[in-house]
Amino acid sequence: MTGAWRCFIIMSRALFLLLFSSLIAPLHGKETAGLQQDLLKVYQTWRQTMIRKDYKSWKQVTAYARQIETRNLVVSQKKRFPSAMFALPMKPPAIERLRLLQVNEKGPTAVAIFYGKADLDVKAAAPNSLLVLRYLKEGNQWKFYRLALMSQLPPEVIADVSANTLGFLKDAVFQPSGRSPNVQKPCEIPDYIADIHLITYGFDTSVTVNGISTHEASDTHGTQLVIGGLRNGKNTIEVEGKRLRGSAKGKKSLKVSVHLKTGNRKSPAVQVFEFKPDPAKGPYTYTGEFVVDKTTIGRHFRR
């Protein structure tokens, strides 16, 4: 089912949620009810820190891995942290009118899933969506980790929720992983802001840029921010592409390219790296370097 979802990850691959109220039906079992109350309280506190722009309190309720991810995301765009984090045009959506579908934990991870019209206060009608909140346990305390908002739901999912048939929640996308995430290395302000473009139809692909920015894609395409950006001079890249048995597109295609943002309106980005092997072969493993400086940028501009 995972491929059927269109998933919007707010604030980079994460943000938002609110109050525990009588509109949310309690789950069975004291242990689960206790977990439910703990998680919603953590989110309530986290949400208030975002609204108040309270960085000190935000750090206390946000998982350390998320703190580093958020800082790196902001710094990689040459923006000021934490002020840029609090300058988002949207607000954390309230959950008091949403329906709580499931709360689940596994090891140091937990998930709370809601359904309804999650209002981000962006002056647009909110469709029925699934809101997935993720948490990490640090010591004996749950900390807020990420939020995913899934809209444009398949009609059968909407029908299942209405009928209280929630078997689709067994899909891995809705389950806690049971594993703490790897913590990113804190990055410096980059010399250049950059994006990585991935086309991976028929391949399960992972890419690492400069040992910091990691990217994964399987049988899809997309664009992601390069965490830590690019350096003036040599930059390293590692690509691993594993063949899949089939492809949703019906054909195989593998391409990894890195694009530097110039700040020039006429030419806002230039390609500084490309890996495009024969898709009929593989699997592929590539490790190499590419140079970024005024000379190479000018050369790409003239193409």
Buried (B, 14 or more C-beta within 10 A) or exposed (E): EEEEBEBEBBBBEBBBBBBBEEEBEEBEEEEBEEBBEBBBBBBBBBBBBBEEEBBEBBEEBBBBBBBBBBBBBBBBBBBEBBEBBBEBEEBBBBBEBBBBBBBBBEEBBBBBBBBBEBBBEEEEEBEBBBBBBBBBBEEEEBBBBBBBBBBEBEEEBBEBBEEEEBEBBEEEBBBBEEEBBEEBBEBEBBBBBBBBBBBBBBBBBBBBBBEBBBBEBBBBEEEBBBBBBBBEEEBBBBBBBBBBEEBEEEEBBBBBBBBBBBEEEEEEBBEBBEBEBEBEEBEBEEEEEBBBBEEBBEEBEEE
